[in-house]
Amino acid sequence: MLTEFQRGLVIGSYLVCHSVNVTARTLKMSKATVSRWIKRYEQTNAVDRAPGSGRPRKTTVRSDRVLFRLARKNGFATSTELLSHWQNQVSRWTLARRLRERKLRQYRPCRVPLLSRNNVRARLDWAMRRCHWRRQWERVIWSDESRFLLRPVDGRKRVWRLPGERLSSSAIVPVQAHGGGSVHVWGAIWKGGRSDLIRLQGTVTSDSYCELLRDFFLSTAFPAHTVFQQDNAPAHRAWLTQLFLVSLGVQILPWPACSADLNPIEHVWDILGRRVQQRGCQNLNQLFSALKEEWEAIPQEQLDNLISSLPRRVGAVISMRGGNTRY
């Protein structure tokens, strides 16, 4: 369907004595379309659409623009709230159709860390200092801890069901308090390798963390001049941990707070969680065994690709001026 502006272009070209072929080729339209609108103009001296046989549209173009601006300004408003501000006597289904015509739909909001001004400033400063890094990222050991629930609830799951089957046994997901228990693990990855997946017991203190690092650094061979990355957990920032790493001669990568999007191992946890969720573990020991098996089964090429994304991640932080990124 041609817009009013496009119809005007067709008639304007016709009035300056252009042929149907020339007009269609210039405006990239079919000759039949151009010929039809020229014929209508000759018959009615207008280019308005012929009255349709369906139900008349209950909103105008102007009111639709008002609705679009309202929805853009109040992104988290419900349909009922938008209707009360729009002041048009239509259903919420009509409201949704008008917004869909402008490609505006409701989506689940993306959950991101809450960043203060100091966080944003620190992230941007960190990225600017390393925007020229390329091969340097291959010398970084990326470490992190994660907790996996025995029976997690994945909010991304959907179920096909008929109306009235909301509580059917085939359409429900039983939820257990605290996820049925959890397994707390620590791991590290680097270009061309990974650590063993280590199970953590109880609260991680500086003493237990130093013992973990001692076993890790003394039993693992790394490339020369490696840099160790860790986040700002209390056990990581403790003075005992800092002195211990210095005594081992380990160079630490400074880390800005609330920056999980800069750590590629966060994506590994997501991959691991999806793999283990398909295993159907019945207890915590089975869960940890499955985690170890799947951790070792992740292709090294996939881990290397995640590490290779660091220049893009740094660029994304700079583009967002230190704000949250899609990573």
Buried (B, 14 or more C-beta within 10 A) or exposed (E): EBEEEBBEBBBEBBEEEBEBEEBBEEBEBEEEBBBEBBEBBEEEEEBEEEEEEEEEEEBEEEBBEBBBEBBEEEEEBEBEEBBEBBEBEBEEEBBBEBBEEEEBEEEEEEEEEEBEEEBBBBBBEBBEEBEEBEEBBBBBBBBBBBEBBBBBEEEEEEEEEEEEEEEEEEEEEEEEEEBBBBBBBBBBBBBEBBBBBBEBEEEBBBEBBBEBBEEBBEEBEBEEEBBBBBBEEEBBEBEEBEEBBEEEEBEBBEBBEBBBBBBBBBBBBEBBBEBBBEBEBEEBEBBBBBBBEBBEEBEEEEBBEBBBBBBEBBEBBBEBEBBBBEB
